[in-house]
Amino acid sequence: MRRSTTISTAAVAVALTALSGCKDASSGAAATAAPAATAAAPVAGAFDPEAALAEAEKTPYAASVKVVTEAAGQEISTTTGRSNLGTRFTGRVEVRSASAVPAAQALWMETVTTTDANYIRNRNQSGSGWVKMPRSEGGNEADYAGYAKLLLATGPSARKGMEDQGGTPAYHLTGHLGIDQVASVDPRTQRSMKAKGVTGFDIDQWIDSQGRTLRFEQCMDMRGVPAANKATFGEFGPVETFAAPAGD
């Protein structure tokens, strides 16, 4: 039980840094590559990833996101929400731990980030209301277009090519980024994971023709425990307004 508790605590910490998100037997590059004996079918709508990312920087957007966090092959938590990307972060997020997490460490938190504050509610505490806190400044949210650019900068091996993601033509990028490389695009994750002994991330990322991230998988070793954030994005639309929760 002590080992299980250690794993769950570490993995929930990963989940809390994910929103701002492997290569295992069922995900990442190994899962998306075509079998050696069969040539992959061409994907219509091919595009250049650098041009797509340049387009993304011009047009902020809102998206729904789901992030599943795993540790030692177990699902630990799920983060769901909707937020604005490519601009100053605002949004609404819920994090819930999985049944594998010991009851004493179960997590169910909601956060609403507006232009000037954070509102947090602990759903595991009966009658818990929203607590208003100052929002942190300094670009603490993940810049997914920035991640893609870092992968492209690692060289030709990052370009896995066109793949279909749920009926959408997507460009698959892959590579390893050292912990300090991500400081410019995901400072909160960099600080948190570095403090936990993480030295780098294996990343697989799929972007669409407008440079929007469709899928993002981030894997790491955290003090001997393999951990991963697996994110999917969808329901894209114009930037939205996120107001303070009712009653606040």
Disulfide bonds with the S-S distance in Angstrom:
Cys22-Cys219 1.32
